[in-house]
Amino acid sequence: MSDIRPDLRRPLGDYGIDGDFRVIPPRGHAVILALIGIALVTLTIRNAVTGAVTAAVVFGSFALAFALFVGSYLRASRVGKFEVWARVLGGLRLRGDEHVLDLGCGRGALLVSAAKLLPHGRAVGLDLWRADQSGNSPDATRRNAELEGVADRVDVETGDMRRLAFVDASFDLVISNLAVHNVPSREGRQAAIDEAVRVLRPGGRLAIGDLLHTNRYRGRLEELGMTDVERRSLGWRMWLGAPFFPTRLVTATKPI
């Protein structure tokens, strides 16, 4: 097998913006953010011109913090997640013949990245296709797989991560990025973790990146007897809004 690995940091597809767009569509979010930014800059300039230095400093600080928040969010969603997961997937040292399941695959950013490392394997993406990502749909995911040249090794399915329609020990690796926290109840999130462990083969591995509840994921995996359970920050590249919303990774291995 060749030692040459694809560069996962430079995707060819269109993977949208991560976020909750069930109530307000992406363009509405963009308009609201633009109006807030304009208002803060306007207030900063107006107070500076009129000699209200303290107010100008306050509004200027808010404007800068807001710009950093929006900038880090967009960078993480469009660029950072590819950089981070390239490192995570590379660290798994996949053989290339594994079967991989991506829970809450969205438009396929993580799914397609994994598929690029599976010339003799298979990657399955599962989602309910809610509007928690712009343009989220099975067709968008399949188009991205085609653009990236991995459509022949990718399957896209509609399903609930709390009730997986796969037999026990079906996958060598289960992955997920910013998806499990969307399950509304604690019991539901625990069921998703239980299902992920159930469909793993002995010796199989799990890697879940999320904004919330990662301590509980780790605790549940330890209760289920998983080994090498670890939780760590994915760093500034996955800050969805400066350091206020860091993404953490939980990894574990199923005992043989």
C-alpha positions in Angstrom: 0.0 0.0 0.0 1.3 3.5 -0.8 2.5 5.7 2.0 1.3 8.8 0.1 -1.7 10.3 1.9 -4.2 12.7 0.5 -4.2 16.3 1.8 -7.4 16.5 3.8 -6.9 20.2 4.6 -7.9 21.4 1.1 -11.4 20.2 0.3 -12.9 20.5 -3.2 -16.5 20.3 -2.2 -18.9 22.8 -0.7 -19.6 22.0 2.9 -21.7 25.0 4.0 -21.6 26.7 7.3 -22.2 25.0 10.7 -25.0 26.4 12.7 -28.7 26.2 13.7 -30.7 27.5 10.7 -34.1 25.9 11.6 -35.7 29.3 12.5 -33.5 31.9 10.7 -32.0 30.9 7.3 -28.3 31.5 6.6 -28.9 34.8 4.8 -30.9 36.0 7.7 -28.0 35.2 10.0 -25.7 37.1 7.8 -27.9 40.2 7.7 -28.3 40.2 11.5 -24.5 39.9 12.0 -23.8 42.6 9.5 -26.2 45.0 11.2 -24.7 44.3 14.6 -21.2 45.0 13.2 -22.3 48.2 11.5 -24.0 49.4 14.6 -21.0 48.8 16.8 -18.6 50.5 14.4 -21.0 53.4 13.9 -21.3 54.0 17.7 -17.5 53.8 18.0 -16.9 56.4 15.4 -19.7 58.7 16.6 -18.4 58.7 20.1 -14.8 59.2 19.0 -15.8 62.2 16.9 -17.8 63.8 19.7 -15.0 63.4 22.2 -16.7 60.7 24.3 -13.5 58.7 24.6 -14.7 56.2 27.2 -17.8 55.3 25.2 -15.7 55.0 22.1 -13.3 52.7 23.8 -16.2 50.5 25.1 -18.0 50.3 21.8 -14.7 49.8 20.0 -13.8 46.9 22.3 -17.3 45.3 21.7 -16.8 45.7 17.9 -13.4 44.1 18.0 -14.7 41.2 20.2 -17.6 40.7 17.9 -15.3 40.6 14.8 -13.1 38.0 16.5 -16.2 36.0 17.4 -17.6 36.0 13.9 -14.2 35.5 12.3 -13.2 32.5 14.4 -16.7 30.9 13.9 -16.4 31.2 10.1 -12.8 30.0 10.0 -13.6 27.0 12.2 -16.6 26.1 10.0 -15.0 26.6 6.6 -11.3 25.8 7.3 -10.4 24.9 10.8 -12.4 21.6 11.0 -10.6 20.3 8.0 -7.2 21.1 9.5 -8.0 19.6 12.8 -9.7 16.4 11.5 -6.8 15.9 9.1 -4.6 15.6 12.1 -7.0 13.5 14.1 -7.7 11.0 11.2 -4.0 10.9 10.3 -3.2 10.0 13.9 -5.4 7.0 13.7 -3.1 5.4 11.1 -5.9 3.7 9.2 -4.9 0.7 7.0 -7.3 1.8 4.3 -9.7 -1.1 4.3 -11.8 -0.2 7.3 -15.5 0.4 7.5 -16.2 3.8 9.1 -19.5 5.4 10.3 -19.9 9.1 10.6 -22.8 10.1 13.0 -24.5 13.3 11.9 -22.4 13.6 8.8 -24.1 16.8 7.4 -22.8 17.7 4.0 -19.9 15.3 4.4 -16.9 17.3 5.6 -15.7 14.5 8.0 -17.3 11.7 6.0 -15.4 12.5 2.8 -12.2 13.2 4.7 -12.3 9.7 6.1 -13.3 8.2 2.8 -10.1 9.6 1.2 -8.1 7.4 3.5 -10.1 4.3 2.6 -9.1 3.2 -0.9 -10.2 -0.4 0.0 -12.8 0.5 2.6 -16.2 2.0 3.1 -17.5 5.2 4.8 -21.1 5.5 5.8 -22.7 8.8 6.7 -25.8 9.0 8.8 -28.0 12.1 9.4 -31.5 13.3 10.0 -30.8 16.2 7.6 -32.1 19.0 9.9 -31.2 22.6 9.2 -28.3 22.6 11.6 -26.0 23.2 8.7 -26.6 25.4 5.7 -27.9 23.5 2.7 -27.9 20.2 4.6 -29.2 17.3 2.4 -28.3 13.8 1.2 -27.9 15.1 -2.3 -25.4 17.8 -1.2 -23.4 15.1 0.6 -23.3 12.9 -2.4 -22.3 15.8 -4.7 -19.4 16.5 -2.4 -18.3 12.8 -2.5 -18.4 12.9 -6.3 -16.4 16.2 -6.4 -13.8 14.6 -4.1 -13.5 11.4 -6.1 -14.7 9.1 -3.4 -18.4 8.5 -4.3 -17.6 4.8 -5.0 -16.7 4.2 -1.3 -19.3 6.4 0.4 -22.9 5.5 1.4 -25.3 8.2 2.7 -28.2 7.1 4.8 -31.1 8.8 6.7 -31.3 7.6 10.3 -31.3 8.4 14.0 -28.0 8.0 15.9 -30.0 6.9 18.9 -31.3 3.8 17.0 -28.8 2.7 14.5 -30.0 0.2 11.9 -26.8 -1.7 11.8 -25.9 -5.0 13.3 -23.5 -5.3 16.2 -19.8 -5.0 15.4 -20.3 -3.5 11.9 -17.6 -0.8 11.9 -13.9 -0.4 12.7 -14.3 3.3 13.4 -17.1 5.6 14.5 -16.6 9.3 14.1 -18.7 12.4 14.7 -18.2 16.2 14.6 -20.5 18.7 16.3 -23.5 16.4 16.0 -24.3 14.4 19.2 -25.1 17.6 21.2 -28.0 18.2 18.8 -29.8 15.3 20.5 -32.2 17.2 22.8 -32.2 15.0 25.9 -29.4 13.5 28.1 -31.0 10.1 27.7 -30.9 10.5 24.0 -27.3 11.5 23.9 -26.4 8.5 26.1 -28.3 6.2 23.7 -26.3 7.6 20.9 -23.0 6.8 22.7 -24.3 3.3 23.5 -25.2 2.7 19.9 -21.8 3.9 18.7 -20.2 1.4 21.0 -22.6 -1.4 20.0 -21.8 -1.1 16.3 -18.0 -1.0 16.9 -16.0 -4.2 16.3 -13.7 -5.4 19.1 -10.6 -3.4 18.8 -12.6 -0.7 16.9 -12.1 3.0 17.8 -14.3 6.0 18.4 -13.6 9.7 17.9 -16.3 12.3 18.8 -15.7 16.0 18.6 -18.4 18.2 20.2 -19.0 21.6 21.9 -21.0 20.3 24.8 -21.4 17.2 27.1 -18.0 15.7 26.3 -17.4 15.0 30.0 -20.5 12.9 30.0 -19.5 11.1 26.8 -16.2 10.2 28.4 -18.0 9.0 31.6 -20.4 6.8 29.7 -17.7 5.3 27.6 -15.8 4.3 30.8 -19.0 2.8 32.2 -19.4 0.7 29.0 -15.9 -0.7 29.6 -14.1 1.1 26.7 -10.4 1.5 27.0 -7.9 4.3 26.3 -10.7 6.8 27.0 -9.4 10.4 26.6 -10.8 13.9 26.3 -8.9 16.8 25.0 -9.3 20.2 23.4 -9.0 20.5 19.6 -7.5 23.9 19.9 -8.1 27.4 18.4 -8.8 26.1 14.9 -12.1 24.7 16.3 -13.2 27.7 18.3 -16.7 28.3 17.1 -16.7 31.9 18.4 -13.2 32.7 19.8 -12.4 30.7 23.0 -15.9 30.9 24.3 -17.0 27.8 22.4 -14.1 25.3 22.2 -14.5 21.9 20.6 -13.3 18.9 22.5 -12.5 15.4 21.2 -13.4 12.2 23.1 -11.6 9.1 21.9 -11.8 5.4 23.0 -11.1 1.9 21.9 -13.4 -1.1 22.3 -11.8 -4.0 24.1 -11.0 -7.2 22.2 
